[in-house]
Amino acid sequence: MQFNTLYDVEATVWVVTHKPGMTRVPCSICSSTGVVTLEGETLQCPKCRGARVTTGESTTAALSLVVERIVCNHEAATRIRYFGTREDGKHVTVEESEVFATKQLAEESLET
C-alpha cells in the first residue's frame, strides 16, 4: 500500500507542546529542594525523593521536530504519525494533523 505524507523523513517541522507547571512538594528535611547534602555528597532527599506536583498552570510553546520515521496505519490509511526528536531532546510521536510547516503556523493554531 502506498500513502502520501505532507512531510518527509529528515524534514524539520513544528509541533505545539503543553507542559504542566510543576512545584516541589513541601518537605521539612530538604526545604523542598529535593536533595540533601551529607558529608559533602549531594543525595536525593530520603523523605520526599524530590517529588513534584502540578500547579494547575501550563506552558504552551511551538517546538521544532526533526522527522525520523513515518508510520501509516494499514487499516486507516488516513492515520499518519511522525516519530522524531523535538528541539528539547524528547522523542515523540505526533499525528500528522498536529504537525505544522512553520513555527508561525504552529503558534497561530494556539489562537484558534
C-alpha positions as CSV (number, residue, x, y, z in Angstrom):
1,M,0.0,0.0,0.0
2,Q,1.3,3.4,-0.9
3,F,0.4,6.6,1.1
4,N,1.2,10.2,0.7
5,T,2.6,12.3,3.6
6,L,2.8,16.1,4.0
7,Y,6.4,15.9,5.1
8,D,9.4,13.6,4.5
9,V,11.9,11.9,6.8
10,E,14.6,14.4,7.9
11,A,12.2,17.3,7.5
12,T,12.1,19.9,10.3
13,V,8.5,20.6,11.2
14,W,6.8,22.3,14.2
15,V,4.6,20.9,16.9
16,V,2.7,22.5,19.8
17,T,3.6,21.3,23.3
18,H,1.8,21.7,26.5
19,K,3.9,21.4,29.6
20,P,2.2,21.3,33.1
21,G,3.6,23.7,35.7
22,M,5.3,21.8,38.5
23,T,6.4,22.6,42.0
24,R,8.2,20.5,44.6
25,V,6.2,19.1,47.5
26,P,6.6,20.7,50.9
27,C,9.4,19.0,52.8
28,S,10.9,19.8,56.2
29,I,14.0,17.7,55.5
30,C,15.3,19.3,52.3
31,S,13.4,22.6,52.4
32,S,11.6,21.5,49.2
33,T,14.8,21.3,47.1
34,G,14.6,17.6,46.6
35,V,18.2,17.0,47.7
36,V,20.3,16.9,50.9
37,T,24.0,17.1,51.4
38,L,25.7,14.6,53.6
39,E,29.5,14.8,54.2
40,G,29.9,16.8,51.0
41,E,27.9,14.4,48.9
42,T,24.5,15.6,47.4
43,L,21.8,12.9,47.6
44,Q,18.1,12.6,46.8
45,C,16.0,13.6,49.8
46,P,15.0,10.4,51.7
47,K,11.6,11.8,52.7
48,C,10.2,13.4,49.6
49,R,12.6,11.9,47.0
50,G,12.4,15.1,45.0
51,A,8.7,14.6,44.3
52,R,6.8,17.3,42.3
53,V,3.2,18.1,42.0
54,T,1.3,20.0,39.3
55,T,0.4,23.6,39.9
56,G,-2.6,23.6,37.6
57,E,-1.0,26.0,35.2
58,S,0.7,25.0,32.0
59,T,3.1,26.4,29.4
60,T,2.3,26.1,25.7
61,A,5.0,26.5,23.1
62,A,5.8,25.7,19.5
63,L,8.9,23.5,19.2
64,S,10.7,22.1,16.1
65,L,10.7,18.4,15.4
66,V,13.1,16.5,13.1
67,V,11.2,13.7,11.5
68,E,13.0,10.4,11.9
69,R,10.3,7.9,10.9
70,I,6.8,8.0,9.4
71,V,4.1,5.3,10.1
72,C,0.8,4.8,8.5
73,N,-1.9,2.6,10.0
74,H,-2.7,0.0,7.3
75,E,-6.4,-0.3,8.4
76,A,-6.9,3.5,8.3
77,A,-4.5,4.9,5.7
78,T,-5.5,8.4,6.8
79,R,-3.8,8.0,10.2
80,I,-0.2,9.1,9.6
81,R,2.1,9.6,12.5
82,Y,5.6,11.2,12.6
83,F,8.2,9.9,15.0
84,G,11.1,12.3,15.8
85,T,13.1,14.3,18.2
86,R,11.9,17.7,19.4
87,E,14.4,20.6,20.0
88,D,14.1,20.0,23.7
89,G,15.6,16.5,23.1
90,K,12.4,14.5,23.7
91,H,11.5,11.7,21.3
92,V,7.8,12.0,20.4
93,T,5.1,10.6,18.2
94,V,2.7,13.1,16.6
95,E,-0.3,12.7,14.4
96,E,0.0,14.4,11.0
97,S,-2.9,16.8,11.8
98,E,-0.8,18.2,14.7
99,V,2.3,19.0,12.6
100,F,3.0,22.4,11.0
101,A,5.3,23.5,8.3
102,T,6.4,26.7,10.2
103,K,6.7,28.0,13.7
104,Q,4.3,30.8,12.8
105,L,1.6,28.3,11.7
106,A,2.0,26.3,14.9
107,E,1.7,29.5,17.0
108,E,-1.4,30.6,15.0
109,S,-3.0,27.3,15.8
110,L,-2.9,28.2,19.5
111,E,-5.0,31.3,18.9
112,T,-7.9,29.3,17.4
